[in-house]
């Protein structure tokens, strides 16, 4: 389990690098070496129906992927960008936004790290789920690129 200092530092890094995250109330809530959970309150992220705004959900899913890569690489000089993404919205969210980004299998992660170390550039496909009350509300797939 990641310590509180690492979670706070990662949250602050997101706030510094992507100012929108501060306005959204984004927090890196947990990281256990395989999964990162990024949260935000509904209040600054709701739509006209009182449910989570689709744009905020897209940002949350993307941020979970970014945060996972930054935590995996432990290299703040790396530039992480998203190359491609896809979202599926299954149900509205009426409470806290909770994006769960999971690391891919060990082989894919090892190849990513090796490419990054050798070429200073690597790409990785990540999956993120936004979950409320045990139900998957949003499924996200994104291809992220890290460049040194």
N, C-alpha and C positions, 0 to 999 in steps of 0.2 A: 504494500500500500504506500502511495506517495505521502510524503510528509506535508504538513500544512504550509511550510515555507515554500516548497516547490509549487504547490497549488496556487498560493498567493502570487508568487513570482510569475507564473504562467498567465494568470488572470491579468496582472499589471502589464505584462508584455503585450497581451491582446489589446488592452485599453490604449497603450501607447502607439502600437502599430496600426490599429484599426479603431479609430475614435468612435465609430458607431457602436462598438461593443459596450462602451461606458454608458451611453444613452439608453441602450437596451437593458442594462443591468446584468450583463453576462458575468458569470462566475465559473471557473473551472472547479467543479465540486469534488471530483475524485479521479484517481488514476491508480490502477493496480498493476501496471506493467502490460496489460493486455487490453484494457478498456478505459477510455476516458469518458467522463460524464460532464457535460457543459449545461449549465442551467441559466434561466432568466425568468423573471416574474412576468405574469400576464399583463399587468397594468400598463407598462409602456409599449407593449407588443400586441395589443388587441385591435380588432377591426370593428366595423360598424355593427356587427352582430354580437360583440362581446366575447368572441372566440379569438384564438391566436391568428394574427395576420399571416397570410401565406408567405409574404416576403420575409417576415421575421423567422418563420420556420425554415425557409431556405437558407437564411444567414446562419441560423443555429446549426443546421446540418453541416454546412460548409465549415463553420468554426470548429466543430468537433473533429473533422478531418484535419484541419490545420493544427489544432492543439495536439492531436495524437502524433502527427509527424514531428512537431517541435519537441515533444516529450521523448519520442523515440530517438531522434537525432542528437538531442542535447547540444545543438550547435546553433546559437542565436545569430550567427553570421550567414546561415543558410537562408536563401530566399525561397519561400514556399508559395506556389501559385496553383490555382485550380485550372485545369485544362479543359475538362468536360464534366458535366454533371447531369443527373437525371433524378427527378423527384416523383414520387407517387403519394398523393394525399388520400388517406383511407377514412379518416374521421376527424371531426373538429376537436380542438383542444380547448378546454375550459379552465385550466389551471396552469400551474408552473410549466414552463417549457423545459424538457429534459432530453437532451440529445446524447445518445450512446454511440460513441465511435469505437469500433473494435478493430484491433490489429488483424491483418490477414494471417494466413497460415505461416509457420516458421520459415518455410522455403521461400515464399514470396518476400517476406521481410528481410531475410538474409541476402537475397539477390538485390533488393533495393539498397541495403546498406553497402554491399560490395560495389555496386555501380556508383553510388555516391562517393565512396572512398576513392575509387579508381578513376572515375571520369569527372568528378565534381558535379554530376548531374544524374538524377534518377527519377523514375516515375513509378507510381504505385496506385492501384485502384483500391479505394476504401469504401466500406459500407457503413452507413449510419442509420440508426432508427431513432425516431422521436416517439417516446412511449409515455402514455398517461394511463394510470390505473391498470397497469399490466397489459394494456392493449397497444399494439403498434399503430400509431396515427399517421406517421410519415415514414416512407422508406426512401433513402438517398443512396445513390451510387455516384462516386466521383473519382476522376483520375487527377491526382495531384503530382506536381513536379517540384522537386527540390533542386536548387542550383546554388553552388558556392561561388 
